[in-house]
Amino acid sequence: MQKTLKSLTQMATGVAFVLLLSVVASAQVSTSGQVNLSGTVSKFVELNSGGAVTLTGNSGGGVSTDGVAGDPLLVTVALGELGPANSNSFVKLSVPLKIRSNTNYVLSMSATVASGTSSNRMLASDIGFGIGAVTRSTSVVGLHTGGSDVDNTSGDPTGASNGAVNSTSGKFEYTAARSHLGAFSSSTTVLSGSRVLNAVPRTNTNGLVFPAIFSVKPQFYDEGAMTATATFTIAAP
């Protein structure tokens, strides 16, 4: 009888030990959870000043409000004498523009000119306009050099192929397509292209910089004042 009780006691102890091991083996040793994120990258385009302007061939006048690289584009320039008292071939203004984008862009311009009512007054077509060389230099950090840009002007308006003296009237005229402000009386594309910057932080101040060039050939215009405003707009199509 004692043997039987001893055996039962040993068996019960063994069962208890096995159960204890089972509890230890199934204990929780880790847990997990999730954090789900979402976001959006929108199209972005930006136009600013590309730096200080250059004025040449002027007699009098000067730069009243210059361009500052990275600041909003707001330039005011007095071209000075535009009549025959100025013996220079052209009065020429070069205004650096800087554009930045993470998508395709379209840069447009519209112009207004006021200069009196006489038949020999200075007209919008007497103010040359064009875009200078546009280069995606590999030396500009963050610039998307795999892109391309299409100039919708005839380039530097003072170029020999962009104007000539009319053999009938004797007046110098800008004759190339979109080579003067008269071609931009309503908003018209100036330059278009692919994304400008690679995936770089906003603090990267680089962009695509190129000159917008304006020019006037001094001639025997009627006496009087002329004012002109060129408004640039950039958009993502």
C-alpha positions in Angstrom: 0.0 0.0 0.0 2.8 2.3 0.9 4.5 1.5 -2.4 1.4 2.3 -4.2 1.0 5.7 -2.5 4.7 6.5 -3.2 4.2 5.6 -6.8 1.1 7.8 -7.1 2.9 10.6 -5.3 5.9 10.4 -7.8 3.5 10.3 -10.7 1.6 13.4 -9.5 4.9 15.2 -9.0 6.0 14.3 -12.5 2.7 15.6 -14.0 3.1 18.8 -12.1 6.6 19.2 -13.5 5.5 18.6 -17.0 2.7 21.1 -16.7 5.1 23.7 -15.3 7.4 23.2 -18.3 4.4 23.6 -20.6 3.5 27.0 -19.1 7.1 28.3 -19.5 7.3 27.2 -23.1 4.1 29.1 -24.1 5.0 32.4 -22.4 4.7 35.6 -24.6 8.2 36.9 -25.5 7.5 39.5 -28.2 4.7 41.6 -29.8 4.4 43.8 -32.9 2.4 46.7 -34.4 2.2 49.0 -37.4 2.5 52.7 -38.3 1.1 53.5 -41.7 2.2 56.7 -43.4 0.9 58.5 -46.5 1.8 61.7 -48.2 1.8 63.7 -51.5 4.4 65.5 -53.6 2.7 68.2 -55.6 3.8 69.9 -58.8 6.0 72.9 -58.0 7.3 75.7 -60.2 9.0 78.9 -59.2 10.3 82.0 -60.9 12.8 84.4 -59.3 15.5 86.9 -60.1 18.7 85.2 -61.3 20.9 88.1 -60.2 22.0 91.6 -61.2 21.0 93.1 -64.5 23.3 94.4 -67.2 22.6 97.6 -69.1 24.8 98.6 -72.0 24.7 101.2 -74.9 22.7 103.6 -72.8 23.1 107.3 -72.8 21.8 108.5 -69.4 19.3 106.4 -67.5 20.3 103.5 -65.3 19.1 100.7 -63.0 16.7 101.9 -60.4 15.7 98.5 -58.9 18.3 95.8 -59.6 17.8 92.0 -59.5 18.9 90.0 -56.5 19.5 86.3 -57.0 16.7 84.3 -55.4 14.5 87.2 -54.7 11.1 87.8 -56.4 11.6 89.3 -59.9 11.1 93.1 -59.8 13.4 95.1 -61.9 13.1 98.8 -62.9 15.4 100.3 -65.5 15.5 103.7 -67.3 16.9 103.0 -70.7 17.9 106.7 -71.1 18.1 108.4 -74.5 16.5 106.3 -77.3 16.6 109.0 -80.1 19.4 109.9 -82.5 21.3 111.7 -79.7 22.4 108.3 -78.6 25.0 107.1 -81.1 25.3 103.6 -79.9 24.1 100.7 -82.1 21.7 99.3 -79.4 20.6 100.0 -75.9 20.6 96.5 -74.4 19.3 95.2 -71.1 20.0 91.7 -69.9 17.9 90.5 -67.0 18.9 87.1 -65.4 15.9 84.8 -64.6 16.0 81.7 -62.4 13.4 79.0 -62.5 13.0 75.9 -60.3 10.7 73.0 -60.6 10.1 69.3 -59.9 8.0 68.9 -63.0 7.7 70.2 -66.6 7.3 73.9 -66.8 6.1 76.6 -69.2 7.4 80.2 -68.9 5.2 82.8 -70.6 5.3 86.6 -71.0 3.0 89.4 -71.8 4.0 93.0 -72.5 2.4 96.4 -72.6 3.9 99.5 -74.1 2.8 103.2 -74.0 4.4 105.8 -76.1 2.0 108.4 -77.5 -0.1 108.5 -80.6 2.0 109.9 -83.5 2.9 107.7 -86.5 6.6 107.9 -85.7 6.3 107.1 -82.0 8.1 104.1 -80.5 6.0 101.0 -80.8 6.1 97.6 -79.0 7.6 96.2 -82.2 10.6 98.6 -81.7 11.6 97.0 -78.5 13.5 93.8 -79.1 13.1 90.8 -76.9 14.5 87.3 -76.7 16.0 84.6 -74.4 19.8 84.1 -74.2 21.6 80.8 -74.0 19.9 78.3 -71.7 22.4 75.7 -70.4 21.9 72.8 -67.9 25.4 72.8 -66.6 26.7 69.7 -64.8 28.6 72.0 -62.4 25.3 73.3 -60.8 24.6 71.0 -57.8 21.1 69.5 -58.0 20.3 70.7 -61.5 18.5 68.0 -63.6 21.0 67.8 -66.5 19.0 65.1 -68.2 16.2 67.6 -69.1 15.8 69.8 -72.1 14.5 73.4 -72.7 12.8 74.8 -75.8 13.3 78.5 -76.6 10.2 80.0 -78.3 11.9 83.3 -79.1 14.6 84.1 -81.7 17.3 84.5 -79.1 19.3 87.7 -78.5 17.3 90.4 -80.4 20.5 92.3 -81.3 21.8 89.3 -83.4 22.3 90.1 -87.1 19.6 87.6 -88.1 16.9 89.1 -86.0 16.6 92.5 -87.6 17.4 94.8 -90.5 16.8 98.2 -92.1 13.6 98.2 -94.1 14.7 99.2 -97.7 11.5 101.1 -98.3 10.9 103.0 -95.0 14.6 103.2 -94.0 13.6 102.1 -90.4 15.4 99.4 -88.5 12.9 96.6 -87.7 13.0 93.4 -85.7 11.9 90.9 -88.3 12.5 87.4 -86.8 9.6 85.5 -85.2 8.9 86.6 -81.6 11.9 88.9 -81.5 10.1 92.0 -80.1 7.5 92.9 -77.5 4.8 93.4 -80.2 4.7 89.6 -80.5 3.8 89.4 -76.8 0.8 91.6 -76.5 -1.0 88.6 -74.9 0.6 85.9 -72.8 2.8 83.8 -75.1 5.3 81.0 -74.3 8.9 82.1 -74.0 10.5 78.9 -72.8 9.4 75.4 -71.9 11.1 72.3 -70.7 11.3 69.4 -68.3 11.9 69.3 -64.6 14.6 71.7 -63.5 15.9 70.2 -60.2 16.6 66.6 -59.0 15.3 65.5 -55.5 17.3 68.1 -53.4 16.2 70.0 -50.3 14.4 73.4 -50.6 17.5 74.9 -49.1 19.4 74.2 -52.3 19.2 77.6 -53.9 20.3 76.6 -57.4 18.1 76.6 -60.5 18.1 77.1 -64.2 19.5 80.7 -64.8 19.3 82.4 -68.2 19.0 86.0 -69.5 15.9 87.7 -70.8 17.2 90.3 -73.2 15.6 93.6 -74.2 16.9 96.1 -76.8 16.1 99.3 -78.6 17.8 100.6 -81.7 18.1 104.4 -81.3 16.3 106.1 -84.2 14.5 109.3 -85.2 11.4 108.6 -83.2 9.0 111.4 -82.4 9.9 113.2 -79.2 8.2 111.9 -76.1 8.4 109.3 -73.3 8.0 105.5 -73.6 7.1 103.1 -70.8 6.9 99.3 -71.1 6.1 96.4 -68.7 7.0 92.8 -69.3 5.2 90.3 -67.0 6.6 86.8 -66.7 4.5 83.8 -65.5 5.6 80.2 -64.9 3.2 77.3 -64.8 3.2 73.5 -64.6 1.1 72.1 -67.5 
